[in-house]
């Protein structure tokens, strides 16, 4: 069902400083900063030959990333994102198999302009998992 690894997301408290580390220290190709108000975050994507790294900074105190950073003040890996061919088919199979979809269970449009869903970390080895329709 899952396809390629789309990205690994890292929560950061200062996205500009984190971007500089990837761009200036590691020489990576980085995207411009984009605000994602529907998700409560600002994002920057680090483009790698085989996948991406997504840097996440909270947009406000009620952002899920702000809550993550309260527990992990230094930041850290927040989630992994896998591609699926059809997000509704994937969701229905996962739910039938007992997995929990976060939120209302309906896909939302993610940072790449494609439908995404998040799966409960307790169902996936303690890892918050995002599915993105390819």
C-alpha atoms as one frame of an Amber mdcrd trajectory, in Angstrom:
protein
   0.000   0.000   0.000   2.623   2.605   0.963   4.883   3.945  -1.699   7.989
   6.013  -1.471   9.061   8.007   1.571   7.923  11.531   0.768   9.560  13.324
   3.705  10.687  13.262   7.312   9.399  16.237   9.313  11.489  17.911  12.002
   9.915  20.321  14.496  12.051  23.400  15.171  11.601  26.514  17.285  13.484
  28.767  14.823  12.921  27.804  11.203  15.307  30.463   9.865  18.209  29.150
  11.975  17.355  25.553  11.045  17.177  26.470   7.349  20.598  28.127   7.584
  22.112  24.927   9.000  20.861  22.893   6.051  21.586  25.554   3.420  24.851
  27.091   4.668  26.478  24.273   6.652  25.279  21.232   4.701  24.938  22.906
   1.286  21.376  21.695   0.746  18.789  23.035  -1.673  16.038  24.604   0.462
  12.612  25.929  -0.453  11.213  29.264   0.596   9.305  29.462   3.857   5.574
  28.848   3.479   2.883  29.436   6.077   0.286  26.661   6.360  -2.412  28.269
   8.546  -4.787  25.287   8.196  -2.132  23.145   9.885  -0.787  25.795  12.274
   2.782  25.671  10.935   5.375  27.334   8.764   7.310  24.940   6.543  10.578
  24.796   4.658  11.482  21.777   2.546  15.043  20.525   2.192  15.262  18.882
  -1.230  17.390  15.750  -1.306  18.033  13.438  -4.272  15.815  10.663  -2.872
  13.345  12.444  -0.531  12.780  15.661   1.435  13.176  16.936   4.979  10.354
  19.188   6.169  11.151  21.774   8.829   8.100  22.735  10.913   7.797  25.844
  13.064   4.627  26.630  15.028   2.287  29.365  13.858   0.956  30.441  17.245
   0.641  28.914  20.685  -2.187  26.526  19.758  -0.173  24.865  16.974   0.393
  21.121  17.406   4.080  21.871  16.819   4.105  24.306  19.774   2.779  21.485
  21.963   5.444  19.122  20.578   8.178  21.678  21.333   6.916  22.096  24.906
   7.730  18.416  25.448  10.840  18.497  23.219  12.369  21.995  23.558  15.335
  21.138  21.315  12.992  19.999  18.548  13.207  16.641  16.839  11.595  14.283
  14.392   7.853  14.928  14.378   6.534  12.526  11.704   7.274  10.524   8.586
   5.237  10.834   5.400   4.633   8.048   2.895   2.985   8.329  -0.494  -0.111
   6.302  -1.382  -1.832   5.997  -4.757  -5.352   6.630  -3.434  -5.703   8.165
   0.019  -9.351   7.146   0.472  -8.659   3.506  -0.409  -5.653   3.536   1.954
  -7.710   5.126   4.744 -10.567   2.661   4.381  -8.209  -0.342   4.452  -6.334
   0.974   7.480  -9.531   1.720   9.402 -10.889  -1.740   8.531  -7.636  -3.182
   9.918  -8.055  -1.235  13.189  -5.810   1.782  12.605  -6.913   5.186  13.882
  -6.968   8.220  11.624  -6.480  11.497  13.470  -8.916  14.385  13.229 -12.256
  13.810  11.552 -10.860  11.096   9.265 -11.243  13.187   6.138  -8.170  14.165
   4.094  -6.961  17.754   4.275  -4.800  19.525   1.724  -1.148  19.365   2.796
   1.907  21.501   2.116   2.328  20.034  -1.399  -1.273  20.815  -2.356  -2.269
  17.133  -2.170  -4.642  15.282   0.187  -3.060  14.068   3.451  -4.093  12.107
   6.542  -2.312  11.474   9.832  -2.360   8.104  11.594  -2.225   7.643  15.361
   1.351   7.012  16.568   0.232   4.284  18.964  -0.817   2.219  15.948   2.538
   2.676  14.150   5.347   1.880  16.579   5.149   5.241  18.344   5.618   7.196
  15.111   3.181   9.820  13.869   2.604   8.808  10.263   1.339  11.001   7.458
  -0.050   9.621   4.215   0.002  11.822   1.108  -1.756  10.977  -2.131   0.861
  10.727  -4.885
